[in-house]
Amino acid sequence: MLTVMLNAGFGVLMLLALGMSGGARWGWAVFWGVAAFAVAQVATGFLIQRRIKAAMDGVQKILMDGQKRLQAKVNQWQMRPPGSLKQAQIEMEREQRVVVERALEASQELERFNRWAPLMGRQLATLRLQLYWMLKDFKKVDELMPKVLVMDPMMAAIKLARMHMLEQKESMAAFFKKQTRRLRYGQGALLYALYAWILVQNQDVDGAHKVLIEAGEKMENETLKRNREHLANNRIGQFSNAGLGDEWYALHLEQPKIKMQRQRGNAYGRPF
């Protein structure tokens, strides 16, 4: 917002300078004033967005580097299973917390752009909410939720999952319909799977089946198709979103079933 005000001031000064000095008629002075504002806005916008992108990339690099380290540890455990699965999970969660807290600290660098870039405050709130969600810090999540931009299916799924946790049943249907209207073909498998799961939890099997039928008209997804068939054949107990993998478990509604295989002879079992 501050950028717009400064550039508008520059445009007005250009207009007055040309008009009052006689350098141009007032009609042309207005034209050049507007043009000066537009050019200044584009130039400053480009420079600010470049700096914002660099700061965002810094946060993403922290997360990506942390993910690589965690994946390397998982690969090591696949070759050499840890003695205690529970202790291994605790260690993974502790290391993930350290990585996310570093990313949150790095996100403070973006605060200086709040006055210069429109919607920067909401973009930053969206980023931080996703990081607090990873930490399961739902108090912070609830504080940030009114400020976020719900622009993609993953963010919509996070908000819908939180609404389910808070038992906001009356609001979920309207929110789901609003979000799915803006999806293109092939998008939103997680969102459809989540809402169908919520309806099953609320004993609305027919509603869940209708949601999955709608999903089938918009995308090809084996997990959604399999769940639709389970509900159609009254196999409600076999309904599962586990096929969506990490995306599903990142919503913190279910825990993955982890099976540890011990080494036998010279063969190495997979710990996960």
C-alpha positions in Angstrom: 0.0 0.0 0.0 2.9 2.4 0.8 4.3 1.7 -2.6 1.1 2.7 -4.3 0.9 5.9 -2.3 4.5 6.9 -3.1 4.1 6.2 -6.8 0.8 8.0 -6.9 2.6 11.0 -5.3 5.3 10.8 -8.0 2.7 10.8 -10.7 0.9 13.8 -9.2 4.3 15.7 -9.0 5.0 14.9 -12.6 1.5 16.2 -13.6 1.9 19.4 -11.6 5.4 20.0 -12.9 4.4 19.7 -16.5 1.2 21.6 -16.1 2.4 24.5 -14.1 5.7 24.9 -15.9 3.9 25.0 -19.3 5.9 22.1 -20.5 2.7 20.5 -21.6 -1.0 21.3 -21.8 -3.0 20.1 -18.8 -4.5 17.2 -20.8 -1.1 15.9 -21.7 0.2 16.7 -18.2 -2.5 14.3 -16.8 -1.5 11.7 -19.3 2.1 11.8 -18.5 1.3 11.9 -14.7 -0.7 8.7 -15.1 2.1 7.2 -17.2 4.7 8.1 -14.7 2.7 6.4 -11.9 2.2 3.3 -14.0 5.9 3.0 -14.9 7.0 3.6 -11.3 4.5 1.0 -10.0 5.7 -1.6 -12.4 9.4 -0.9 -11.6 9.0 -0.9 -7.9 6.7 -3.9 -8.0 9.3 -5.9 -9.9 12.1 -5.0 -7.5 10.0 -5.8 -4.4 8.6 -9.1 -5.8 12.2 -10.1 -6.6 13.2 -9.5 -3.0 10.1 -11.3 -1.7 10.9 -14.3 -3.9 14.4 -14.5 -2.6 13.2 -14.4 1.0 10.5 -17.0 0.2 13.1 -19.2 -1.5 15.2 -19.0 1.6 12.4 -20.4 3.7 11.7 -23.1 1.2 15.4 -24.1 1.1 15.4 -24.6 4.9 12.4 -26.9 4.5 13.8 -28.8 1.5 17.2 -29.3 3.2 15.5 -30.6 6.3 13.3 -32.9 4.3 16.4 -34.4 2.6 18.1 -35.0 5.9 15.0 -36.7 7.3 14.6 -38.8 4.1 18.3 -39.9 4.4 17.6 -41.0 8.0 14.5 -43.0 6.8 16.6 -44.6 4.1 19.2 -45.6 6.7 16.6 -47.1 8.9 15.3 -49.1 5.9 18.7 -50.7 5.7 19.3 -50.9 9.4 16.0 -50.8 11.4 16.2 -48.9 14.7 15.8 -50.8 18.0 12.7 -48.9 19.0 10.1 -47.7 16.5 8.5 -45.4 19.0 11.9 -43.8 19.8 12.6 -43.4 16.1 9.3 -41.6 15.6 10.1 -39.3 18.5 13.5 -38.5 17.0 11.9 -37.7 13.6 9.3 -35.4 15.1 12.0 -33.6 17.1 14.2 -33.0 14.1 11.2 -31.9 12.0 10.3 -29.4 14.7 13.8 -27.9 14.6 13.6 -27.5 10.8 10.1 -25.9 10.9 11.1 -23.5 13.8 14.1 -22.4 11.7 11.8 -21.8 8.8 9.5 -19.7 11.0 12.4 -17.7 12.2 13.5 -17.1 8.6 10.0 -15.9 7.7 10.5 -12.9 9.9 12.6 -11.5 7.1 9.4 -11.1 5.1 7.7 -8.8 7.6 9.6 -5.8 6.3 7.6 -6.0 3.0 4.2 -5.7 4.7 3.9 -2.0 4.0 5.3 -2.2 0.5 3.5 -5.1 -1.1 -0.3 -5.4 -1.3 -1.5 -8.6 0.4 1.9 -9.3 1.8 0.5 -9.6 5.3 -1.9 -12.3 4.2 0.7 -14.2 2.2 3.0 -14.2 5.2 0.1 -15.4 7.4 -0.6 -18.2 5.0 3.0 -19.3 5.0 3.2 -19.2 8.8 -0.1 -21.0 9.3 1.2 -23.9 7.2 4.4 -24.1 9.3 2.4 -24.0 12.6 0.2 -26.7 11.1 3.2 -28.9 10.6 4.0 -28.4 14.3 0.4 -29.1 15.3 0.3 -25.7 17.1 -3.4 -25.3 16.6 -3.6 -22.2 18.9 -1.4 -20.3 16.4 -3.3 -21.9 13.5 -6.6 -20.6 14.8 -5.1 -17.1 15.3 -3.9 -16.9 11.7 -6.8 -18.6 10.0 -8.9 -15.4 9.5 -5.9 -13.7 7.8 -4.9 -16.4 5.3 -5.4 -16.6 1.5 -7.1 -19.9 0.5 -5.8 -20.1 -3.0 -5.0 -23.8 -3.5 -6.5 -27.2 -2.7 -3.9 -28.0 0.0 -4.7 -24.8 1.9 -8.4 -25.4 1.5 -7.9 -29.0 2.9 -6.1 -27.6 5.9 -8.9 -25.2 6.7 -11.6 -27.9 6.1 -9.7 -30.3 8.4 -9.5 -27.7 11.1 -13.2 -27.0 10.7 -13.8 -30.7 11.3 -11.6 -30.7 14.4 -13.6 -27.8 15.8 -16.9 -29.5 14.8 -18.0 -26.6 12.6 -20.4 -28.8 10.7 -22.7 -26.1 9.4 -19.9 -24.2 7.7 -18.1 -27.1 6.1 -20.6 -27.9 3.2 -20.7 -24.3 2.0 -16.9 -24.0 2.2 -16.3 -27.2 0.4 -18.7 -26.2 -2.5 -17.1 -22.8 -2.8 -13.6 -24.3 -3.0 -14.5 -27.1 -5.5 -16.2 -24.6 -7.9 -12.8 -23.0 -8.6 -10.9 -26.2 -9.3 -9.8 -27.2 -12.7 -10.0 -30.8 -14.1 -7.7 -33.1 -12.2 -7.2 -30.9 -9.2 -8.4 -31.3 -5.6 -8.2 -35.1 -5.0 -7.2 -34.5 -1.4 -10.0 -32.0 -0.9 -12.6 -34.5 -2.2 -11.1 -37.4 -0.2 -11.1 -35.3 3.0 -14.7 -34.2 2.7 -15.9 -37.7 1.9 -14.0 -39.0 4.9 -15.6 -36.3 7.1 -19.1 -37.3 5.9 -18.3 -41.0 6.6 -17.2 -40.0 10.2 -20.5 -38.1 10.6 -22.5 -41.2 9.4 -23.5 -39.6 6.2 -22.5 -42.4 3.8 -24.9 -41.3 1.0 -23.5 -37.8 1.1 -19.9 -39.2 1.0 -20.8 -41.4 -2.0 -22.3 -38.4 -3.9 -19.1 -36.4 -3.2 -17.0 -39.2 -4.6 -19.2 -39.5 -7.7 -18.7 -35.8 -8.3 -14.9 -36.3 -7.9 -15.0 -39.1 -10.4 -16.4 -36.7 -13.0 -13.5 -34.2 -12.5 -10.5 -36.5 -12.1 -9.0 -39.9 -12.3 -7.7 -41.1 -8.9 -7.5 -44.7 -7.7 -8.0 -43.9 -4.0 -11.2 -41.9 -4.7 -12.4 -44.6 -7.1 -11.8 -47.4 -4.7 -13.5 -45.6 -1.8 -16.5 -44.9 -4.1 -16.8 -48.6 -4.8 -16.5 -49.5 -1.1 -19.3 -47.2 -0.2 -21.5 -48.3 -3.2 -21.1 -51.9 -1.9 -21.7 -51.0 1.7 -18.0 -51.8 2.7 -17.8 -48.7 4.9 -15.1 -50.3 7.1 -12.7 -50.5 4.1 -13.0 -46.8 3.3 -9.4 -45.4 3.5 -7.5 -42.4 2.2 -4.1 -44.1 3.0 -3.5 -44.3 -0.8 -3.0 -40.5 -0.8 0.2 -41.0 1.3 1.9 -38.1 3.0 -0.6 -35.5 1.7 -3.4 -37.3 3.7 -1.4 -37.8 6.9 -0.2 -34.2 6.8 -3.8 -33.2 7.8 -3.3 -34.8 11.2 -6.6 -36.7 11.1 -5.1 -40.2 11.0 -1.8 -41.8 11.8 0.0 -44.0 9.3 0.1 -47.7 10.1 3.8 -48.4 10.2 5.1 -51.9 10.0 8.6 -52.8 10.9 10.3 -55.8 9.4 13.3 -57.2 11.2 16.4 -58.4 9.4 16.4 -62.0 8.4 19.7 -63.6 7.4 21.4 -61.4 5.0 18.2 -59.6 3.8 17.2 -56.2 5.0 13.5 -55.5 5.7 11.9 -52.1 5.2 11.3 -50.3 8.5 8.4 -48.4 7.1 
